[in-house]
Amino acid sequence: MAIAIKELSNYIGKKVNALIPIELGGANTPGCIAAGLITGIPTIDGDYTGRAIPEISQTTPYLHDKSLLPITSVDAWGNICIIKDSTSYLIAERIGKFLSAASYGLTGDAGFLMTGKEVKEVIIPGTLTECYNIGKLIREARVAGKDPVHKLVNALSGWILIKGIVFKKEWEDRVGYYWGTHSIEGTGEFSGNQLKIWFKNENHVAWKNNSVIATSPDIISVVDLKTGDPIANPNLKEGDEIAVIALKARPQFRNSKGIGILGPRHFGFDFDYVPIEKLVK
């Protein structure tokens, strides 16, 4: 990713003065910070989504009609590509995914060149500090012998959809994305309930006892029942004891354009987005 930043700067002939993670993602956020440390470029406390997302169009620059091009892409082998132009965000995403698939893994990408004024229009500020504080809260709850899951949900004004055990996992690697479903059998106060989650990289639809209980752009997150640590979908396995929590989406995505790019119909489901606070009632 550090090389991608340098290549982008060289291509446009301008200095890059600050970096911003595209999302709050398990790889992209620390990857951006690490690239900043390598290049000596500071990372701004904020991001463009306020959550993790599978597609580059599911970002605030898209919502504000900002350009994402050019994009530089560098893989682990040293292959360097530049997406100079494309007909849309969706096509740029598709090209980028196939570059990643061609290199048998991840690529480091840099794009979304903007002025400071433009950044102020689109950034969701303070989200890196939020993540730091959430991690601190989880750790301190464990040290104090308290329930980290309840501490987490209370701090984020969220909801626990289920506590239970993963009893079925179905997945496939398709066109550069990780697709599938996880099925959870409720335990304790959730005994007799089942939850099913559909994911494309991240979780986007959850059904509780066959009824929709949460969808993107709201956040569906799986955490370890005892530690409160989040579990990424590739690491989640049958037999894991987990809790599934739901959080409100950022206000920036609770509009027709945000729902259009991140709601259930975008992912091919034949039902509309309903805010989580209404579904859980």
C-alpha positions as CSV (number, residue, x, y, z in Angstrom):
1,M,0.0,0.0,0.0
2,A,2.9,2.3,0.7
3,I,4.2,1.7,-2.8
4,A,0.7,2.4,-4.2
5,I,0.7,5.8,-2.5
6,K,4.2,6.7,-3.9
7,E,3.1,5.5,-7.4
8,L,0.0,7.6,-7.2
9,S,2.0,10.7,-6.2
10,N,4.5,10.1,-9.0
11,Y,1.7,9.6,-11.6
12,I,-0.1,12.9,-10.8
13,G,3.1,14.8,-10.1
14,K,1.8,16.1,-6.8
15,K,2.7,15.5,-3.1
16,V,0.2,13.5,-1.0
17,N,-0.1,15.3,2.3
18,A,-2.5,13.1,4.2
19,L,-4.1,9.6,4.1
20,I,-7.6,8.5,4.9
21,P,-8.8,4.8,5.3
22,I,-11.6,4.0,2.9
23,E,-13.4,2.0,5.6
24,L,-13.2,0.7,9.2
25,G,-11.9,-2.6,8.0
26,G,-9.7,-5.3,9.7
27,A,-7.0,-4.8,7.0
28,N,-7.7,-1.5,5.3
29,T,-7.6,0.7,8.4
30,P,-4.4,-0.5,10.0
31,G,-3.0,-1.0,6.5
32,C,-3.5,2.7,5.8
33,I,-1.9,3.7,9.1
34,A,1.1,1.4,8.5
35,A,1.5,2.8,5.0
36,G,1.5,6.3,6.5
37,L,4.2,5.4,8.9
38,I,6.3,3.9,6.1
39,T,5.9,7.0,3.9
40,G,5.9,9.6,6.6
41,I,2.5,10.8,5.7
42,P,0.0,11.4,8.5
43,T,-3.3,9.5,8.6
44,I,-6.4,11.6,9.4
45,D,-8.7,10.5,12.2
46,G,-11.7,9.4,10.1
47,D,-12.8,7.3,7.2
48,Y,-15.3,7.2,4.3
49,T,-17.8,4.6,5.4
50,G,-18.0,4.3,9.2
51,R,-18.1,0.6,8.9
52,A,-16.5,-2.2,6.7
53,I,-17.8,-2.6,3.1
54,P,-17.1,-4.9,0.2
55,E,-17.4,-2.4,-2.7
56,I,-15.6,0.9,-3.3
57,S,-18.8,2.6,-4.3
58,Q,-20.2,2.2,-0.8
59,T,-18.4,5.3,0.4
60,T,-19.2,8.9,1.1
61,P,-17.1,10.2,-1.9
62,Y,-19.6,8.2,-4.1
63,L,-22.5,9.8,-2.3
64,H,-21.0,13.3,-3.0
65,D,-20.1,12.5,-6.6
66,K,-16.3,12.7,-6.1
67,S,-13.9,11.0,-8.4
68,L,-12.0,7.9,-7.2
69,L,-9.6,7.9,-10.2
70,P,-6.8,7.4,-10.9
71,I,-6.2,4.3,-8.7
72,T,-2.8,2.7,-8.3
73,S,-2.7,-1.0,-7.5
74,V,0.3,-2.9,-6.2
75,D,0.4,-6.6,-5.4
76,A,2.8,-8.6,-3.2
77,W,4.9,-9.6,-6.2
78,G,5.6,-6.0,-7.2
79,N,3.2,-5.8,-10.2
80,I,2.0,-2.2,-10.5
81,C,-1.2,-1.2,-12.4
82,I,-2.9,2.1,-12.8
83,I,-6.7,2.4,-13.4
84,K,-6.6,5.7,-15.3
85,D,-10.2,5.9,-16.2
86,S,-13.4,3.9,-16.0
87,T,-17.1,4.3,-16.9
88,S,-18.3,4.1,-13.3
89,Y,-17.4,3.3,-9.7
90,L,-18.8,-0.2,-10.2
91,I,-16.6,-0.9,-13.2
92,A,-13.5,0.4,-11.3
93,E,-14.4,-1.9,-8.5
94,R,-14.7,-4.8,-10.8
95,I,-11.4,-4.1,-12.5
96,G,-9.7,-3.7,-9.1
97,K,-11.1,-7.0,-7.9
98,F,-9.9,-8.9,-10.9
99,L,-6.4,-7.4,-10.5
100,S,-6.5,-8.7,-6.9
101,A,-7.7,-12.1,-8.1
102,A,-5.0,-12.2,-10.8
103,S,-2.3,-11.7,-8.2
104,Y,-3.6,-14.6,-6.0
105,G,-4.4,-12.4,-3.1
106,L,-4.6,-8.8,-1.9
107,T,-3.5,-5.6,-3.6
108,G,-2.6,-2.3,-2.0
109,D,-4.6,0.4,-3.7
110,A,-4.5,4.2,-3.5
111,G,-7.0,6.6,-4.9
112,F,-9.8,9.2,-4.1
113,L,-7.5,12.1,-4.6
114,M,-9.1,15.2,-3.1
115,T,-8.3,18.6,-1.8
116,G,-8.6,19.4,1.9
117,K,-11.8,21.3,1.2
118,E,-13.3,18.3,-0.5
119,V,-12.3,15.9,2.3
120,K,-14.1,18.1,4.8
121,E,-17.3,17.5,2.7
122,V,-17.1,13.7,2.7
123,I,-15.1,12.5,5.7
124,I,-16.8,10.8,8.7
125,P,-14.6,12.3,11.4
126,G,-13.2,10.8,14.6
127,T,-13.9,7.1,13.6
128,L,-10.3,5.9,14.3
129,T,-10.6,7.3,17.8
130,E,-14.0,5.6,18.2
131,C,-12.4,2.2,17.2
132,Y,-9.5,2.8,19.7
133,N,-11.9,3.5,22.5
134,I,-14.1,0.5,21.7
135,G,-11.0,-1.8,21.8
136,K,-10.0,-0.2,25.1
137,L,-13.5,-0.7,26.5
138,I,-13.5,-4.4,25.5
139,R,-10.1,-5.0,27.1
140,E,-10.9,-3.2,30.3
141,A,-14.2,-5.0,30.7
142,R,-12.3,-8.4,30.4
143,V,-9.7,-7.3,32.9
144,A,-12.4,-6.2,35.4
145,G,-14.2,-9.5,35.0
146,K,-17.3,-7.9,33.4
147,D,-19.3,-9.0,30.4
148,P,-17.6,-7.3,27.4
149,V,-20.5,-8.0,25.1
150,H,-23.0,-6.0,27.2
151,K,-20.5,-3.3,27.8
152,L,-19.9,-3.0,24.0
153,V,-23.6,-3.0,23.1
154,N,-24.5,-0.4,25.8
155,A,-21.6,1.9,24.7
156,L,-22.7,1.8,21.1
157,S,-26.4,1.9,21.7
158,G,-26.9,-1.3,19.8
159,W,-28.8,-4.5,20.1
160,I,-28.0,-8.2,20.8
161,L,-29.7,-10.2,18.1
162,I,-28.7,-13.6,19.5
163,K,-26.2,-15.4,21.6
164,G,-25.4,-18.9,20.5
165,I,-23.3,-21.4,18.6
166,V,-22.5,-21.5,14.9
167,F,-23.9,-24.8,13.7
168,K,-23.6,-24.3,9.9
169,K,-21.2,-22.4,7.6
170,E,-21.6,-22.2,3.8
171,W,-19.2,-20.1,1.7
172,E,-17.6,-19.7,-1.7
173,D,-14.9,-17.5,-3.3
174,R,-16.6,-15.7,-6.2
175,V,-15.2,-13.0,-8.4
176,G,-12.9,-11.7,-5.7
177,Y,-15.4,-11.7,-2.9
178,Y,-16.1,-14.0,0.1
179,W,-19.8,-15.0,-0.1
180,G,-21.9,-17.2,2.1
181,T,-24.1,-17.7,5.2
182,H,-23.6,-18.5,8.8
183,S,-26.4,-20.2,10.9
184,I,-26.5,-19.8,14.7
185,E,-28.5,-21.7,17.3
186,G,-29.5,-19.7,20.3
187,T,-28.3,-20.6,23.8
188,G,-29.2,-19.3,27.3
189,E,-32.0,-16.6,27.1
190,F,-31.9,-17.1,23.3
191,S,-32.6,-20.9,23.4
192,G,-35.2,-21.9,20.8
193,N,-34.1,-19.1,18.4
194,Q,-32.0,-19.3,15.2
195,L,-30.3,-16.6,13.3
196,K,-29.0,-16.8,9.7
197,I,-26.5,-14.2,8.3
198,W,-25.8,-13.6,4.7
199,F,-22.4,-12.0,3.9
200,K,-20.5,-10.7,0.9
201,N,-17.2,-10.1,2.6
202,E,-19.1,-8.3,5.4
203,N,-22.5,-9.2,6.9
204,H,-25.5,-7.6,5.1
205,V,-28.7,-9.5,6.0
206,A,-29.8,-11.3,9.1
207,W,-32.9,-13.4,9.6
208,K,-34.2,-14.3,13.0
209,N,-36.5,-17.3,13.0
210,N,-36.9,-16.8,9.2
211,S,-37.9,-13.1,9.5
212,V,-35.6,-10.3,8.5
213,I,-34.1,-8.6,11.6
214,A,-31.3,-6.5,10.2
215,T,-29.8,-5.4,6.9
216,S,-27.1,-3.1,5.6
217,P,-26.5,-0.2,5.7
218,D,-27.0,-1.0,9.4
219,I,-24.2,-3.0,10.9
220,I,-24.3,-6.7,11.8
221,S,-21.3,-7.8,13.7
222,V,-20.2,-11.1,15.2
223,V,-18.2,-11.1,18.4
224,D,-16.8,-13.8,20.6
225,L,-19.3,-14.5,23.4
226,K,-16.7,-14.5,26.2
227,T,-14.0,-12.0,25.1
228,G,-16.1,-9.6,23.1
229,D,-13.5,-9.6,20.3
230,P,-14.9,-9.2,16.8
231,I,-14.6,-12.3,14.5
232,A,-14.0,-11.7,10.8
233,N,-16.1,-14.0,8.6
234,P,-13.1,-16.0,7.2
235,N,-12.2,-16.9,10.8
236,L,-15.7,-17.8,12.0
237,K,-16.2,-21.5,12.2
238,E,-18.8,-24.1,13.2
239,G,-18.8,-24.6,17.0
240,D,-17.8,-21.0,17.8
241,E,-19.8,-19.5,20.7
242,I,-20.7,-16.0,19.6
243,A,-23.0,-13.0,20.0
244,V,-24.4,-11.2,17.0
245,I,-24.9,-7.4,17.6
246,A,-26.6,-4.8,15.4
247,L,-25.8,-1.1,15.2
248,K,-27.4,1.8,13.4
249,A,-25.7,2.9,10.1
250,R,-24.0,6.3,9.9
251,P,-26.5,9.0,9.1
252,Q,-24.7,9.6,5.8
253,F,-26.0,6.3,4.5
254,R,-29.6,6.5,5.7
255,N,-30.8,8.2,2.6
256,S,-32.0,7.0,-0.8
257,K,-28.5,7.1,-2.4
258,G,-26.8,5.4,0.5
259,I,-29.5,2.7,0.8
260,G,-29.4,2.3,-3.0
261,I,-25.7,1.3,-2.9
262,L,-25.7,-0.6,0.4
263,G,-29.2,-1.7,1.1
264,P,-30.6,-5.3,0.5
265,R,-31.8,-4.6,-3.0
266,H,-28.3,-3.7,-4.1
267,F,-27.3,-7.2,-3.1
268,G,-30.1,-8.8,-5.0
269,F,-32.7,-9.3,-2.3
270,D,-36.4,-8.6,-3.1
271,F,-37.2,-6.5,0.0
272,D,-36.5,-2.9,1.1
273,Y,-34.3,-1.6,3.8
274,V,-36.0,-1.0,7.2
275,P,-34.0,0.7,10.0
276,I,-32.8,-1.7,12.6
277,E,-34.6,0.2,15.4
278,K,-37.9,-0.6,13.8
279,L,-37.1,-4.2,13.0
280,V,-36.0,-5.1,16.5
281,K,-39.3,-3.8,17.9
